[in-house]
């Protein structure tokens, strides 16, 4: 059902390629794609030792649990922009 010069299964091929690329990127970020991410043995913020179990569970970890929890609490996502142009946003 594809139009133009594309093969009929071109859309499915592109979906499969996109999915495979996303999986490969996720594996690289997780340290499974051949690239070894070295975890720090001590926290880069407070210099406390990072437990071995944490380093094995999260390849490339740089913060202890307490410092990571502090950063997570301090993170505030930016407010989004309503790009859909709903009726309510136009009335303001």
Secondary structure, DSSP 8 states (H G I E B T S, - for coil): ---TTS-TTHHHHHHHHHHHHHHHHHHHHHT-SS------SB-TTT--B--HHHHHHSTT--S-HHHHHHHHHH---------S--HHHHH-
